[in-house]
Amino acid sequence: MNTPNLQSISTLGLLCAATLIVAPVQAQEAHVEAPVKATSSPVVSPAQVPDRPVVLDFKGGAVDGALAPKIGPRTPVVHTPLDTAPTDGQGGEPSIQRADFQQLLRERMHYDMQNGQVWAMGGDYKASAGPEGFSFMPFLGSDAPKTFEHKMRLSSATLGGEPIVLDGTAKVKRAGDRVILDRGPVDVFYDMSTESVEQSFELEVAGIDAELVIDIEVDSDGEMEIRGDAIYYVNDRGGISYSHAIVIDGAGKRLELPIVATKGNVRLTVPASFMAQSVAPVLVDPVINSYQVHAGYAYNLTSPDVAFDSTTNTFAYVHQSQWSTTDYDVWMETYGGNSGALVDLQSIDFSTGNVQTPNVANDAGSDQFLVASRRLEANGRWEVIGRMADATDISQRSPVFVIGDISGATGDPSGWDNLRLDVGGKSQGTSLFKVIWDREFFTATGSYVNLRTTTVTPVVPFSTVTPPSTSGLSAVTVDVGVRDTMAKISESSGMATVAEWRSAWIRTDIATGAQSAYTMLTADDNTQNLAPTLLFSLSSSFAFRDLDVTEGLTTMDGPLSASPVSLVACHFDGPNSADVWLYGVQDAGFFEEMHLTAREHQDLGQRPRFPAVAALASRFVIAYKEFNINTGQYTCYSSSVDLNNQNEFAVAERREVVAELGINYSADRPAAASRYSGGLYSSRYVGTAVSFFDGTFWTQEAAVMFPSQSFSPAHQYCAGSPNTTGDYGFISMGGTSATTGGKTLYASSMPLNQFGYFVVGHGGFGTLVPPGSAGTLCLIGGIVGRYNQGIEIQFTGTTGSFALSINPAAIRSNFGDVVGTSGQTYNFQGWHRENGGSSNFTNAVTLRFD
């Protein structure tokens, strides 16, 4: 198995990265981007701010019976105080253990119960047992054109030519690894192991001088072949074998039996001579095996998502697995929030249904996870379905239930289908989940897409028999001239001081193709705090590809009084092929937009994409994929940002590596969820996951991030030149914006073992390339001071970084130290020697004292 060699790159960020799951697929299915140098163009905002908010109305109503959302008043919120326990430190850092998905699947049995059917999965097969009989599905490769099924049913049994009267349908139960189909006088056993299934027919008869004949009705997708004493049902990729039939009596006497088969029947005959001397019970026992002719590929893993449960302190990861091209499964794994150890692996669905794009959220009050997915129905349209898992034991799962129904069939000029979906949970208060999805409506002249939401109320205490209830199907949008897509909802409704989900989506005008970003706020009692409202329209030179949104934080002071601050991250295709922008959002508008690549001081020609965002107690974390135009490689990074007193996002920790992805990428977003979203409000831990293809296998890389850098009151500005490492020097500040208390400057991504120091500008933002330097000084226009006295001189050492604590009462200038006062602005930058004798600069940060 080929897996990336991931190393911890900083005690400030990435704690551990590990292979969660491995699943191969055809190489040509991976996306590859040619490593062609893009032309860097100026950073141009994609957003065109509207003159005034546009609130959608609901005249005309919804065609599927959904109701317009109810808008206030809402139930008063009881304040839950912030956890005053110390913020998680770096002691006992999580370390996710390696967990090979194929090994976990192949070395243990997996069971499930759905709609009266017992499902089982071994190393290379699926099986189901129900009232109508038994089905065996060999694994023939993720690229198999369908799931090949071999159905078996006990059709008759005779003793001495006289029929044994069987019950028409079987009573089904499971005892450990044995599944029992009770047909009355005959019990049919299926003893499961990871390698094979042993089928047995047990009768309480003995000492009768009469021939016993058992007939098994067969309906197989494979062609029957007789090979020696075994029967095969095969296609060009492989199939199953039916062999080694024996009969055993209660005294242990054994006899091998021939297997006689036709296309639709298998017959097992026990001679009268054996039956006459037998002791009850008599057990007739063939063995079923699967095999592959085609080399095949293992389980193709994509579409990760993650949520956190605070009571059990576990991150739950979900993902889809490809059994064949028409059969996708959904799996869940839980990992300890501190230890990073694997807790459990269970299926959400491994039936022969096509279940895709799982999303997971947590309800802290009931300690339950909701996994919402799409399931392809026989009419060619997708239902939205859900299933609950008990966070204390994820093997306890609810029945599958429908969240969003379908109408009509593929090609019908009417009805509706369901597209992308997302789910939000709650970290406090009454137990509830909120689901949002894109619903496509069909007409005789075309189609349009509107949004639907509903609530899911879990059963408390948890039930494996009773499904949760759904209510309040709401028509978020009803405009027939648009496509409202990519709907996202915050991971939770936040603390009690917020108690609302924020949703965001993309609107495309069908007639003009013009695109806009919309948002809404839904209180956690399911009333509307903000109806669907325009955030911004998109410039014609950009196109939306993806977006994500966080819950609101009242611990950040945005410009709109005490309203919660959320982060919306957007992926655009633009002048540089791909861009990620971050928007600070309050109420009905955004107040800050940040170009991620520029703020992180990177080559503007790089191509970041597919951002996922998570909220912590007082900052946001962004995980994203990026294509490096110079190396042709993809990497998944994570960065954290703080909102400072200038309402600007300051990058606190920059580009920590979640996983090296190689030359391919899957067109899905990384997953990110914080312990904050699950109710641990003082925590800084964030669970992340991402898919990548290494040429042979799709794998899931996971990491637990700990953005430990202190609050960053100064945001970055100014772009310099790359240094001799090939990277761009980067600066950040830790501390507060107060005129008291020390501030710490951090400089990184510089050449190793070189000298340097920090410089400070008293309000100047102009730029200059000093003679003999390869970089840009960004402090021109005011007094410039240097921290180059004695121990202030820095050495980059083996990490290419250095740091310095500065005193606001002794800020350097060219005529002596000065005292920083409220309202003053100071800018800081790092200077360093280059390999080869030149020098260079980091970018700069600007701080305004309170």
N, C-alpha and C positions, 0 to 999 in steps of 0.2 A: 504493500500500500504506500503510495506516495503522499506525504503530508508536508506542509510548509514547516520550516524550522523557525519558529517565532521566539523572539527573545524579549525580555523586559527592557524597554528603552529608557525608562525614567521612573524613579520612585514617586514622581509627581503625577503620573498618569496611568499607563498601562500596567496592570498588576499581573495578569496572566492571560495567555491566549492558548487555546487548546482545540484540537479537532474534536467536535462533538459527534459528527455523523459523516459517514462516507457513502457515496452513491455514484457509480459511474454512469456515463451516458455517451452517446456518439459524439465524437469531437466536432463534427460539423454543426452540431446544434448550439455550440457556444458562440457568443458574439466576439468577434475579433476586430480591433480598430487598428488601421495601419499607423505605424509610428512616424507620421509625417509632421514636420515642424509647422505649427500653426503661426499665423501672423498675429502678434499681440496688437490689439487695438485699444484705444482709450476705454476706461471703465465708464460705460454709459448706463444710466438707470433704465431698467425695462418698464418701470411703473410710471403711468400717467395718472396723477392724483385727480379724482373727480372734484368738480366744483362743490358738490354737496352729496351726502349719502343718498343712495337710491334704495328705498325699501320696497321689497316685492309685495304685491298684493295677491289675493287668492280668488279673485272673481272668476266665475266659471266652474270652480271646484275641481276635484280630482276625479279621474275616470275610474279609478280602482277602489273607490269607497273610502279612501284615506281622508282624514279631517285636517283642516287648517290648524296649525299649532295654536294652543291656548296661550294668550299673553297676559301674565300677572292678574291679580296679585298672587303672591306666592307665600308659602308657609315660612314664618320667621325662622332664621337659622340660629341655632345655639352655638356659641363660640367654643371651639376646642382650642385650648392654649397650646402654643408651640412647645414641643418637647424641650425641656431645659437641660436634659442630659448632655454631657460633652459630645461634640460632633465626632463621628467615627474617626479614629486615628489610623495610623499606618501599622500599628501592631496587629498581628494576626491577619495579614492581608489575604484576601481570598485567592485561591489557586484552583481554577477549574481543572479537574483531572481529565485526562484523555479518555474518551469513551467512543470506541469504534462502533458505529451504528450497525454495520454488517455483522460484527461479532456479537453484539447484543441481540440482534435478530436471530442469528443462526445458532447460537449456543443456548437459547432458552425458548420455551413455548410461550406464545401469546394468545390470550383468549378474550372474547367479547361476547355480549349478548345483545342482539338487535332484532326487534320485531318477531320474537319467538324463535329466532335462529341462533344457534351456538356457532360462533366463528372461532377458528383456530389458525395460527400461523406457525409453521416450522422453519427449518433452515432454507428450504427451497420450494415451499408450497403453501397455499392457503387451502382451507377446507371449511365447509359449513354443513351443519346438520339441523334439519327441521322436520316438521310433521310429515313432509312428503318424501324425505329421504336424505341422502348424503351427496355432497359435491366435493370434488377434489380438483384444485387448480394449480398445476405445476408452474414454477417461475421459469419463463423462457426468455428472459431478458427484458429490460426496460423499454427496448426498442421494438418489442414484439407488437404486431399490428393489432392484437386484441388479447384479452385474457382467455386462454383456452380452458374449457370447463369439461369435466368428466363426471356425469351424474349417475348415481347408483341407487337402486331401490329394491328392497326385497319384494319380489312380485308374487312368489308362491313357495310353499314347502309341502312335500308329500312324504308320507311314511307308509311303505308297502303299497304305494299307489293311491292311498287315500289322502285327500287334502287335509292339511292342518289349517284350521280356520284362523286367519290373521286379522287383527284390528286394521281397519281401513287406513287410518293415519297413526303415526307414532307419537307416543308421549316422550318428550325430549328432556334430558337432564344431563348435567356434567358432574363428575366426581373426580377431582384432580385432573389427571391427564386422560381420563376415560370419559367419552361421550356415549350415552346410552340412548338408543331408540327402542322403546318398549312397544312391540307389536302384539302384545298379549302372550300367547304361548311361546313366542320366540323373542328373545332380546338380542338386538344387534348392537355389538360393542365396537367402538372405534378407539383404540389405544394409540394416543398421539406421542410421537417422539420427534425430535428435530430432524431426523433422517427419513422417517417413513411413517405410515399409518398401518396398524395391524387391525384388520377387520375380522370380527368373530361373530358367529351365530350360536347362541346358547339355547338348548332345549332341555327341559326337565323330563327326559325320557331315557330309558335304559332297559337292557335285557329283552329287547323285542327283536325277534328274528325277521326283520323287514328292512328293506333298502330305504335310506333317507336321501331325498333329492331336494336341493335348494337351488332355486332359480333367482337370478339377480338381473333385473331390467337395467340396461345400460343405454345412456344417451350421451355420446361423446363427440367432441369437436375433432378428435383425431381419427385416423384410419386404423382399423384393427389389423394386426399382424401376429402370426403365431411363430414364435422363435423358441424352439426346443420345448421345454415344459412351461414356458411363460407366455402370457398374452400381453401384447403391446398395443397401445393406442397412441399414434404418433402423427407428427407433421414434420416439415422440413427443419424445424428448430428443436425438436425433442418431443417429449410426451411423458407417459406413465407406463409402468409395468405392473402386471398382476400375477403374482407367483407364490411359490412356496406354500401351497395350501396343505394343511394337515388337519387331522381330527384328533382330539384329545378327550378322554373320558375322565370321570371324577377320580379314578384311581391312578391317573397319569399315563395310561396306555395310549400310544400314539400310532398314527398311520398316515403316510403321505398320500395325498389325493391328486388325481389328475384334474386339470381345469379344462372344461370344454366350453368353447365360446363361439358365438356368431356375432354379427355386427351389433345386434341389439340385446344380447343376452349372454350371461355367464352362468354355467351350471356346475355345481359341486355335488358329487355323489359319494355317499358313505355306504360301503357294501353291507349287506345284511349280516355277513359273518362277523363284522366288527360290532354292529349294533347288538347282536344276540348276546355277546359277552361283555358289553359295556356296563359301566357304573355311572349313574347320573351325577352331575349333568354332562351332556355331550356338547363339546365346543368345536365348531368347524372354523378354521382359522387361516385365511389367505393374507398376504402382505401386499400393500400398495406402495410403490416407490415412484419418484419423479426423476427424470434425467434430462440433460441438455445435449443436443447435437451442436446447435449454434452456441458460440462462445458467450454471447449475451453480455449484458452489462448489469451491474447491480442497481440499487435503488437510487434513482436520480433525485437529489435533494435540492429543493429551492423554496422560495417564499417564506423566509423565517419571520417570526414575531416573538415577542417576549413580554411577560408581565411578572409582577412581584407580589407575594403574599407576606404580610408582616408577621402574622402569628406564627407561621411555620418557618419564616425567614428563608424562603426559597424563591429563586427565579424559575419560572416555567417557560420553556422554549417550545414553540410549535413550528412545524414545517410540513410541506407536502412531499410525498415519496412516490415515484413513478414505478408501478408494477408492470404496466404495459402502456401503450399509447392511448388506450381507452380506459385505463384503470389507475387512478391516483388515490393514494391513501394519505391520512393525516396522523401524525404522531406527536406526542408530548413527552418532554423530559424535564425533570426538576433537578436543580442543583442548589446546594446549600449556599445561602447568601454570604456566609463568612468563610466556611471551609472550602467552598467550590467543589465539594465532592458530589458525585452523582447520587441522587436520592432514589429516583425511579424512572423507568421508561414504560409508557403505556400508549396504547392506540386510542385515538379519537374515532377513527374509522379505517378499517382495512378490509371492508367488504369489497365486492366487485364493482361497487359504484364508483363513479368518477367524481371525487371530492377534492376541491382545489382551493387555493388562496386562503389558508386559515389565518384568522386574527384572534388574539387572546387578550382578555382583560381580567382584572381581579376585583372582587368585592371583599373588602376587609372585614365587614361586619359578619358575614356568613362564612368566611374562609373558603370561597368557591371561585373557580376559574370558569369563565364562559369562553368557549371556542366557537366562533362563527365562521362558516365556510360557505362556498357555493357548491351545489351538487347538480350535475347534469342529469336531467330527466329524459325519459324515453321519447318525449316530443321534441327533443333538441334544444330545450331552453333550461336556464339555470335557476333553481330555487336557492334561497338563502336559508341555511339550516344552522342549528346550534346544538351544542352539547355541553353540559356542565361536568366539571371534575372537582371532587373534594380535595382541597389543598392539603388536608392532613393525610390523605391516602388517595392518590390519583387513579388507583385501580378502581375506585368507586366512581362510577360515571352514571349520569342520568340517561334516560332514553333520548334518542335524537328527536328534535322537534323542528317544525317549520317556523321560520321567522318572516320570510318574504316569499309569497306564493308566485305562481306563474299563470299565464293565460295564453291560450293559443299554442301554435307549434311553429317551428322554423318554416319560414316562407309564407306564413299567414299574414295578410294585410291588416291584422288586428291583434289585440292582446298586448302582453308585455313580457319582457325578459329582465333579469337582474344581472348587473355588471359588478363593478368593484364595491367592496364593503369595508367597514371598519367598526370597531366596538370599543366603548369606553366603560370603565368600572367606577367604583367609589372607594375612597380611602377612609370614609367616616359616615356616620348617619345610617338611615334606613337603607336596607339592601336593595340595590337596583343596578341594572346595566342599561346602557343606551347604545342602540345599533343604528348605523346610518349606511345607506347604500344607494348606488346609481340604478335607476329603473328606466329601461328603454321601452318606449311605447311605439307601436307600429300602426301606421295608417296606410290607406291606399296609395298615397303619394310619397311615402317615405317614413322616417322615424324621428323621434326626438327623445331626449333623456332628461328626466327630472329626478329629484331626490326624495327618498322616503326615510322615515325614522320610526322606530318603535322602542318600547321599553321591555325588558325581560326581568321578571321578579323571581329570584331563586326560591326554591322550597327550603324552608328552615324548620327543623334540622334537615340535613342533606338526604335526598331520597334517590335510590337507584331505580325506583318504580314509577314515581310521579314526575313528569316533566315540569319545568318551570312554566309560568304563565307569561304570555305576551299581551300587551295592551297598548292602546294609544297610537295605532298606525297613523302617521301624520304625513301630509303632503308638504314637504319643505318648499318645493317649487312646483309650478304648474304651467309655465310658459311653453307653448307648443313650438315656438320658433328657436329654441336653444338646445344645446347639449350641456347639461350640468353633470360634470364627471369628476373623478379623482377625489371623491368625498373622503375627508379625514376628520376624526374626532379625537379630542384629548384623551390621554391614557386614563385619567380619572377626572372627577369633578373637583379635585383639590381639597384644601382644608375647608373647615366649616365657615371661615371668613370669606371664602369664595363660593363654594357650593354650586358650581355651574360647569357644564361642559362647553368648550368652544369647538365649533366645527368650521372647516374651511374647504372650499372646492373651487373648481375652475368652470367658468361659463364660456361657451363658444357659441357665437351667433351663427346659426345655420346659413343665413342668407349672405352674410359678409365675411364670415370666418374670424371676425374680431373676437379677442379673448379678454376675460376679466377675472379677477379673484374676488370671491365673495366669502362672507363669514356670518355666523350667527351664534347666539348664546342661549343655552337651554339650562334652566335651573334644575337642580337635582330632585325636585318634585315634579318635573316634566312640564313646567310652564315655561314660556318664552321670556327671557330677559331682553333679547335683541332679535328682531325678525331678520331674515336674510337680507344682507346689506352689502353694497359694493365697497370693497376695499380699494381697488385700483383697476384701471384698464391697462392693457399691455401694449407697449409700443409695437409697431408693425414689424420691426426688425428682430423680434423675439417670438418664441413659441413655448408654451407651457409643456413640460414633460411630467412633472411630479411635484408633490408638496407634502408637508407634514405640519402638525400643530401641537402645541403643549397646553396643559392646563394653566390657569392664571395664577400669578404670584402676587400677594399683597405686600411681600417683603421687598419688592422693588418699587421705587418711587418714579413712576412715569410722569409725563407732563399733565395728565388728565386726572388730577386730584388723587383720590384713594382707589381708583378703579384697578382691578387686577391687571397685571401685565402678562401677556402671552407672547410666545415666539412662533412665528410662521416661517418655515423654510421652503423656498421654491427652487426647483430645478428648471432652468430655461435652456432651450437651444437658441443661441444668439450668435453674435459676430465671431466668437471664439469657439463655436461648435457646442460648448456646454458651459453653463455658469450656475452657481448656487448663490442666491441672495437670501439674506435674513431680514425679517421685518418685525420690529417691536410693535405690538398691537395692543391697544386699549379701546374698550367700548366698540365704536363703529369705525375706527380708523387706525392707521399706522402712523407712528411718530418718528421712526428710525428705520432706515434701510441700509444694509451693510453688504457689500460685495465680499464674499468670504475669501476669495483668493487674494484680493488686494489687501484686506485687513490682516491676513496671515503672512503677508510679505512673500508672495510666491510669484513665479513666472505667470503672467496673465494669459499665456497661451495654454496652460494646463487645463484639463477638462474635468472638473468635478461634477458629480451627478448624484441623483437619488439620495437626498438628505433625509435622515431620521433624527428627530429631536426629542429630548427628555428634559424635564424640569427638576431641579434640586431646590433646596430651601431658599436659596438666594442667587441662583445662577442657572444657566441653561447649558446643555451639552448637545453637540451636533455630531452625528456619525454620517460619513458619506464615502462614496467611492470616487476615485480619481484616476484618470488615464494620464500617464506621464508621456508627453510628446517626444521626449528625448530618448527614453529607454524602451518605449512600447509596452510598459508594464502597468497593471492596475494595482492599486493599494486601497484598502479601507482605512480611513483615518477617523480620529475622534478629537474634537476641540471643545473647550469650554469658554463661555463668555459671561461677563458681568455687565450690568447696566450702571453707568456712572452718573455723576451729578450733572453732566451735560446731556443726558439722555442719549448717550452713545454706547454701543457695545464695545467693551474692551476685551480682547482675547487674553484670557488668563493662562490657558495651556493650549499649545498649538500642535496640531498634527501628530498626536500620539498614534502609533500604528496598532490597529486592531488585527489586521491580517494582510499579508502580501498575497495578491490575487493572481499574479502571473499575467499571461497575455490575453486572457479571456475574461468575460464577465457575464453574469446572468442579469437579465433586465428586470431585476427586482431590487427594492430598497433594503438596506441593512435594517436591522431591528434594534430598538433602544428603549429601555424602560428603567426607571430609577426606583430605588427603595422608597424615595419620597412619595412616588405615585401610589405605593401600597400602604402608606400611612406612617412610615418611619420618617417623620418630618425633619429630624436633625441629620439624616444620613446623606452621605455624598456618593454612595456606591451606585453605579449604573451598569446594568447588564446589556451587552450588545451581542449581535450575531450577524453573520454575513455569509452568503453563498459564494463559492468560487470553483472553477474548473481547472484541474492541473494537467489536462491532456488525457487523463484516463478516468478520473473520478470527479464527480461533483462532491464537494464536502461543505460542511457547515463549520466555520470558525467562530468561536465564542470568546469573549473576554469580559472580565469584570473590571471596570474602570474606576479609579478613585481620583477625581480632580482635586488634589490636595492643596494647590496653590491658594494662598490667601486672596481676599477680595482685591480686584484690580480696579483702582479708581481712575486710571489714565488710559485712554484709548489710543490705538496705533494710527499713524498717518505716515505719508511719504513713502515712496518706492525708491529703493537703491538698486545696486547691481549685485549679481551673484558673486560670491567670493571664491577662493580657490578650492573649496569643498564641492562646488557646484550648487550649493544651497544659498539662500539669502539669509544674512544675519538678522536675528529677530530680538526684539526687546519687549519686556512687559514690566509692570510695576505691581507690587503687592503692598497692601496697607489700606488707609482710608484717605478721603479728601480733606480731612481736618488739618488745621495748621499745627496741631500737636500730634505727637506720636511719630515714630520712625516710619519711613517708607523704604522698601527694598526694591532695587532695580535688578532685573535678571536679563542677561544677554546670552543667546544660544546660537547654535548652527554656525559657528565660526571655526576657522582652522585650528587644529590641535597645537598645543605647546607654543602659543604666541602671546605676546604682551598686548595689553590694551587698557583703556580706562573709559569712564563715562564723561559726557559733556552735558551741559545744561544751557538752554537758551531762555532768556527772560522775555518771552512773548513773541519771538520771531518765528515765522513759518516759511520763510523763503529758503531756496535751495542754492547750493553751490558745489561744484566739484573742485576740491582743493588741488593745487598743483602736486603731482606725484602720487595722487591717491586714485584708486580704482572705484571709489564709492562717492556717495553724495551726502554732504552735510545739509541737514534739514532744519537748521536753527537760525537762518540768516534773517536779519531785520531787527534784532535786539542784542542786548549784551550776551556774550557767550562766556561761560565759565567752565573750568576743567577740574574733575576730581582726579588729580594726578600727584597728590602729595603723599609721600611715604607709602603706608600700607594701602592707600587707595589704588595704587597701580595693581592691575589685575593680570592673571595668567590663565589662559584657556585650558591648559592641562590636557588630560586624556579624554575629556568630555566635550571640548570645544565650547565651553561656557564659563561664565563667571557672574558674580552677584556682589552688590554693595548696598549696605544700609546707609540712608542719607537722613540728615536732620533738617526738618523744615525751618528751624531757627538758624541754620548755618548753610544757606544755599550758595554755592560757588558763583563768583563773578570775577571779572578781570580787575576789580579794585577792592577785593576782599569779600568776606561772607556777608550775605544779606538775610533778613528775616522774611519768610513768606507770610503774607497777610491775606485775609479773606477777599475773594474776588480776583486775586492775581492769577495769571496763567503762566506756567513754566513747562518747557518742553525738554525732553531728555533723549539722549542717543548714545549708543556704544560705538567707540572707535577701537580698531585692533590692527595689528600688523598682519600682513598676508604672507603666505609661503612664497618665497622668491623676492622679498624685500619691499614690496609696495605696502599699501594700507587700504582699509575699507571701513565702512560703517554699517551698522544695523539700520533698520528703519527707526522711526521716532515715536514717542508717546507724548501726549499732552495732558497736563493735570491742572485743573482749576480748583484752587483752595476754597473751601466753605468758610 
